[in-house]
Amino acid sequence: MKMKKLCGLFVGAFMTFNAVANDDFPNAPINIVVPYAAGGVTDVMARGFTSKFGEKLGTTAVITNLGGGGGSIAASRLQGGRPDGYTLGWLTTSITTVQPQIKNLPYNANSWTPVCRISAYPMVFFVNEDSPFNSMDDVYKAVEENPTDYIFGSSGMATAPHFALVAAFVAKGLGDNVRHIPFEGGGPALQALISGRVQFLADSPQYVKRGNFKPLMVFSEERLEEYPNVPTATELGISPPLNIIKVWNALFAPAGLPERTLNALNEACDYSANSQEYIKLLREQDVSPFHMGAEEFEGYFQSQYEASKKLIEAAGLE
């Protein structure tokens, strides 16, 4: 009887300790793992986010860069970690919704607690300024009449630019009429378009602004403010999920994060992502504010995982 009472007291004390520790969150710095090298756009966005994020939580938020594997190395180490809110991942569309469906990785759609979506940019289909194509109708007519004569480039296999170009042609039944050359990054792909090695490209609005290019279609819900005369994929008859292709940045924690901790992190996300300072930083990087809280983002993330499956199938990568 005494032993049972002692066990009961021990369990009660342990539960009380855990509750106090949880109520006290955070009582240490928050580590945000960025799956790319320091100095890139993703790293700049993450570092700009940490100040207000930490301020709201009453602690310090620090960045750890862990590159390699297109981001999968960082994600693989993060998944299965302790879901205590002290280690988070600054992850993207490709890392969380594409790579686990085409590679043998230790994580999938159920490996995470989505904390918040922060920013995003849509894919834009574009051509050289001196290209004879002035609309997607021009492109489709030429590709239909001259099978295999045209080539599209991309920044790599299974990237958002690759999927956008696949969607543009597969949605019109012209997937077999064009060829694909993947490059090692957006820079080489741009050079290939400029030199005429490829005729079509898709990438972020930031890339379109880097030269004399003509945007012909955007994979977003609405027309872009900077390109008001460029139609959306939906307007051109491309159906979901091939019509909306964006690269988004979001915070994830390992699966099993306590609700109280998630709420605290979510409030800090809202505070930082909607601050004027951070919105200014995003726009300087040609990235749009795209904040979404934890509850809404959970459903959005799962729908994006399914949408990526359709894009993977369209690209023949399943």
C-alpha positions as CSV (number, residue, x, y, z in Angstrom):
1,M,0.0,0.0,0.0
2,K,2.8,2.4,0.9
3,M,4.6,1.5,-2.4
4,K,1.4,2.4,-4.4
5,K,1.1,5.7,-2.5
6,L,4.8,6.5,-3.2
7,C,4.4,5.6,-6.9
8,G,1.3,7.8,-7.0
9,L,3.1,10.7,-5.5
10,F,6.0,10.2,-7.9
11,V,3.8,10.2,-11.0
12,G,1.9,13.2,-9.7
13,A,5.1,15.1,-9.1
14,F,6.4,14.2,-12.5
15,M,3.2,15.4,-14.2
16,T,3.3,18.6,-12.2
17,F,6.9,19.2,-13.2
18,N,6.1,18.6,-16.9
19,A,3.1,21.0,-16.7
20,V,5.3,23.7,-15.0
21,A,8.0,23.2,-17.7
22,N,5.4,23.5,-20.4
23,D,3.8,26.6,-18.9
24,D,7.3,28.1,-18.7
25,F,8.0,27.7,-22.5
26,P,10.3,29.0,-23.7
27,N,13.0,29.1,-21.1
28,A,15.9,28.6,-23.5
29,P,16.8,29.9,-27.0
30,I,14.9,28.6,-30.1
31,N,17.0,27.0,-32.8
32,I,15.7,27.4,-36.4
33,V,17.4,25.0,-38.8
34,V,17.8,26.5,-42.3
35,P,18.5,23.7,-44.8
36,Y,20.7,25.8,-47.1
37,A,24.0,27.6,-46.9
38,A,24.3,31.1,-45.3
39,G,23.9,34.1,-47.6
40,G,21.1,32.9,-49.9
41,V,17.6,34.4,-50.2
42,T,16.2,31.7,-47.9
43,D,18.8,32.3,-45.3
44,V,18.3,36.1,-45.5
45,M,14.5,35.6,-45.0
46,A,15.0,33.3,-42.0
47,R,17.5,35.6,-40.3
48,G,15.2,38.6,-40.8
49,F,12.4,36.7,-39.2
50,T,14.2,35.7,-36.0
51,S,14.3,39.1,-34.3
52,K,10.6,39.7,-33.9
53,F,9.9,36.0,-33.5
54,G,12.2,35.8,-30.5
55,E,11.0,39.1,-29.2
56,K,7.4,37.9,-29.0
57,L,8.5,34.7,-27.2
58,G,10.8,36.5,-24.8
59,T,13.9,34.6,-25.8
60,T,16.5,34.5,-28.5
61,A,16.0,32.7,-31.9
62,V,19.1,31.6,-33.6
63,I,19.8,30.2,-37.1
64,T,21.7,27.0,-37.8
65,N,22.6,26.4,-41.4
66,L,22.7,22.7,-42.5
67,G,22.8,22.3,-46.2
68,G,23.0,19.3,-48.5
69,G,20.7,17.0,-50.3
70,G,18.5,19.8,-51.6
71,G,17.4,20.4,-48.0
72,S,16.7,16.7,-47.1
73,I,19.7,16.3,-44.8
74,A,18.4,19.0,-42.5
75,A,14.8,17.7,-42.6
76,S,15.9,14.1,-42.0
77,R,17.8,15.2,-38.9
78,L,14.9,17.3,-37.7
79,Q,12.2,14.7,-38.0
80,G,12.0,12.4,-35.1
81,G,13.5,15.0,-32.8
82,R,12.1,16.0,-29.5
83,P,8.9,17.9,-30.1
84,D,9.5,20.5,-27.4
85,G,9.5,23.6,-29.6
86,Y,13.2,24.4,-29.1
87,T,14.3,23.1,-32.5
88,L,12.3,24.1,-35.6
89,G,12.9,23.8,-39.3
90,W,12.6,26.5,-41.9
91,L,11.4,24.2,-44.7
92,T,10.1,24.6,-48.2
93,T,7.5,23.1,-50.6
94,S,10.0,20.8,-52.3
95,I,11.6,19.5,-49.1
96,T,8.4,18.6,-47.4
97,T,6.0,17.7,-50.1
98,V,8.1,16.5,-53.1
99,Q,11.3,14.9,-51.9
100,P,9.7,12.3,-49.6
101,Q,7.6,11.1,-52.5
102,I,10.4,10.5,-54.9
103,K,13.3,9.6,-52.6
104,N,13.9,7.1,-49.9
105,L,13.8,9.5,-46.9
106,P,12.9,8.9,-43.3
107,Y,10.1,11.5,-43.3
108,N,6.7,12.0,-44.9
109,A,3.6,14.1,-44.5
110,N,3.0,12.8,-41.0
111,S,6.5,13.6,-39.6
112,W,5.8,17.2,-38.8
113,T,3.8,19.6,-36.8
114,P,3.2,22.5,-39.2
115,V,3.7,25.7,-37.2
116,C,3.0,28.5,-39.7
117,R,3.5,29.4,-43.4
118,I,5.5,32.6,-43.8
119,S,6.1,33.6,-47.4
120,A,5.8,32.4,-50.9
121,Y,6.3,33.2,-54.6
122,P,4.6,31.8,-57.6
123,M,6.1,30.3,-60.8
124,V,6.1,32.5,-63.9
125,F,6.3,31.0,-67.4
126,F,8.5,33.3,-69.6
127,V,10.5,33.6,-72.8
128,N,13.2,35.8,-74.2
129,E,12.2,39.4,-75.1
130,D,13.0,38.7,-78.8
131,S,11.1,35.5,-78.8
132,P,8.3,35.2,-81.5
133,F,5.9,34.1,-78.8
134,N,3.7,36.8,-77.3
135,S,1.1,34.6,-75.6
136,M,0.6,31.1,-74.4
137,D,-1.7,30.6,-77.4
138,D,1.4,31.3,-79.6
139,V,3.4,28.8,-77.6
140,Y,0.8,26.0,-77.7
141,K,0.2,26.4,-81.5
142,A,3.9,26.2,-82.3
143,V,4.5,23.2,-80.0
144,E,1.5,21.4,-81.4
145,E,2.5,22.0,-85.0
146,N,6.2,21.2,-84.4
147,P,6.5,18.2,-82.0
148,T,9.9,17.8,-80.3
149,D,11.3,21.0,-81.9
150,Y,11.1,23.0,-78.7
151,I,12.9,22.6,-75.4
152,F,12.2,23.9,-71.9
153,G,14.8,24.3,-69.3
154,S,14.6,24.2,-65.5
155,S,16.7,24.7,-62.4
156,G,16.7,21.0,-61.8
157,M,14.5,17.8,-61.8
158,A,11.5,17.8,-59.5
159,T,11.8,21.5,-58.7
160,A,8.9,24.0,-58.8
161,P,10.2,25.5,-62.1
162,H,10.3,21.9,-63.6
163,F,6.8,21.2,-62.4
164,A,5.4,24.5,-63.7
165,L,6.7,23.8,-67.2
166,V,5.4,20.2,-67.1
167,A,2.0,21.5,-66.0
168,A,1.9,24.1,-68.7
169,F,2.2,21.5,-71.4
170,V,0.7,18.4,-69.9
171,A,-2.5,20.3,-69.1
172,K,-2.9,20.9,-72.8
173,G,-2.0,17.4,-73.9
174,L,1.3,18.5,-75.2
175,G,3.6,16.9,-72.7
176,D,5.2,14.6,-75.3
177,N,5.8,17.5,-77.8
178,V,8.5,19.3,-75.8
179,R,11.8,18.2,-74.4
180,H,13.3,19.1,-71.0
181,I,16.9,20.0,-70.1
182,P,17.5,20.3,-66.3
183,F,20.3,22.6,-65.2
184,E,22.2,22.9,-61.9
185,G,20.3,25.9,-60.6
186,G,18.3,28.9,-61.9
187,G,21.4,30.8,-63.1
188,P,22.5,28.3,-65.7
189,A,18.9,27.8,-66.8
190,L,18.6,31.6,-67.4
191,Q,21.8,31.6,-69.5
192,A,20.4,28.7,-71.6
193,L,17.3,30.7,-72.3
194,I,19.3,33.8,-73.2
195,S,21.6,31.9,-75.6
196,G,18.6,30.1,-77.2
197,R,19.5,26.6,-76.1
198,V,16.0,26.4,-74.6
199,Q,13.0,28.4,-75.6
200,F,10.9,28.3,-72.4
201,L,11.6,28.7,-68.8
202,A,9.6,29.1,-65.5
203,D,10.8,30.5,-62.2
204,S,10.1,33.2,-59.6
205,P,9.2,36.8,-60.5
206,Q,12.7,37.7,-59.2
207,Y,14.3,35.7,-62.0
208,V,12.1,37.3,-64.7
209,K,13.4,40.7,-63.6
210,R,17.0,39.7,-64.1
211,G,16.9,40.2,-67.9
212,N,14.9,41.1,-70.9
213,F,12.2,38.5,-70.7
214,K,8.5,38.3,-71.5
215,P,6.2,36.7,-68.9
216,L,3.3,34.8,-70.5
217,M,1.6,33.1,-67.6
218,V,1.6,33.0,-63.8
219,F,0.8,30.0,-61.6
220,S,-1.0,31.9,-58.9
221,E,-4.6,32.5,-57.7
222,E,-4.5,36.1,-59.1
223,R,-2.6,38.1,-61.6
224,L,0.6,39.6,-60.1
225,E,0.7,43.3,-59.3
226,E,3.9,43.8,-61.2
227,Y,2.5,41.9,-64.3
228,P,-1.2,42.9,-64.4
229,N,-1.5,42.0,-68.1
230,V,-0.1,38.5,-67.7
231,P,-2.9,35.9,-67.3
232,T,-3.0,33.2,-64.6
233,A,-2.8,29.5,-65.5
234,T,-6.5,29.2,-64.4
235,E,-7.5,31.9,-66.9
236,L,-5.8,29.9,-69.6
237,G,-7.8,26.7,-68.8
238,I,-5.3,24.8,-66.6
239,S,-7.2,22.9,-63.9
240,P,-6.2,22.2,-60.3
241,P,-3.7,21.1,-59.0
242,L,-1.6,22.1,-62.0
243,N,-2.7,25.7,-62.0
244,I,-1.2,26.9,-58.7
245,I,2.5,26.2,-58.2
246,K,4.3,28.2,-55.6
247,V,7.5,27.9,-53.5
248,W,6.6,28.7,-49.9
249,N,8.7,28.9,-46.7
250,A,7.3,27.6,-43.5
251,L,8.2,26.7,-39.9
252,F,7.8,23.0,-38.9
253,A,8.4,21.2,-35.7
254,P,8.8,17.4,-35.3
255,A,5.4,15.6,-34.9
256,G,3.8,15.5,-31.5
257,L,4.4,19.2,-30.5
258,P,2.1,20.0,-27.5
259,E,-0.8,22.3,-28.3
260,R,0.3,24.9,-25.7
261,T,3.7,25.1,-27.2
262,L,2.3,25.2,-30.7
263,N,0.0,28.1,-29.7
264,A,3.0,30.1,-28.3
265,L,5.0,29.5,-31.5
266,N,2.1,30.4,-33.7
267,E,1.5,33.7,-31.9
268,A,5.2,34.5,-32.4
269,C,4.9,33.7,-36.1
270,D,2.0,36.0,-36.5
271,Y,3.8,38.8,-34.8
272,S,7.0,38.5,-36.9
273,A,5.5,37.6,-40.3
274,N,3.1,40.5,-40.2
275,S,5.5,43.1,-38.9
276,Q,6.2,46.0,-41.2
277,E,10.0,45.4,-40.9
278,Y,9.6,41.8,-42.1
279,I,7.2,42.6,-44.9
280,K,9.6,45.2,-46.2
281,L,12.5,42.7,-46.2
282,L,10.4,40.2,-48.1
283,R,9.5,42.7,-50.8
284,E,13.2,43.7,-51.1
285,Q,13.7,40.0,-52.0
286,D,10.8,39.9,-54.5
287,V,9.0,37.5,-52.2
288,S,5.3,38.0,-51.1
289,P,4.1,37.9,-47.5
290,F,2.0,34.7,-47.3
291,H,1.4,34.1,-43.6
292,M,-1.0,31.3,-42.6
293,G,-1.5,30.2,-39.0
294,A,-1.1,26.7,-37.6
295,E,-4.6,25.5,-37.9
296,E,-5.2,26.6,-41.5
297,F,-1.6,25.6,-42.5
298,E,-2.1,22.0,-41.3
299,G,-4.9,21.5,-43.8
300,Y,-3.0,23.5,-46.5
301,F,0.1,21.4,-46.1
302,Q,-1.7,18.1,-46.4
303,S,-3.5,19.4,-49.6
304,Q,-0.1,20.5,-51.0
305,Y,1.3,17.0,-50.3
306,E,-1.5,15.5,-52.5
307,A,-1.1,18.2,-55.1
308,S,2.7,17.4,-55.3
309,K,1.8,13.8,-55.9
310,K,-0.2,14.8,-59.0
311,L,2.7,17.0,-60.3
312,I,5.1,14.1,-59.7
313,E,2.9,11.9,-61.8
314,A,2.6,14.5,-64.5
315,A,6.4,14.7,-64.7
316,G,6.7,10.9,-64.8
317,L,8.7,10.8,-61.6
318,E,6.5,8.7,-59.4
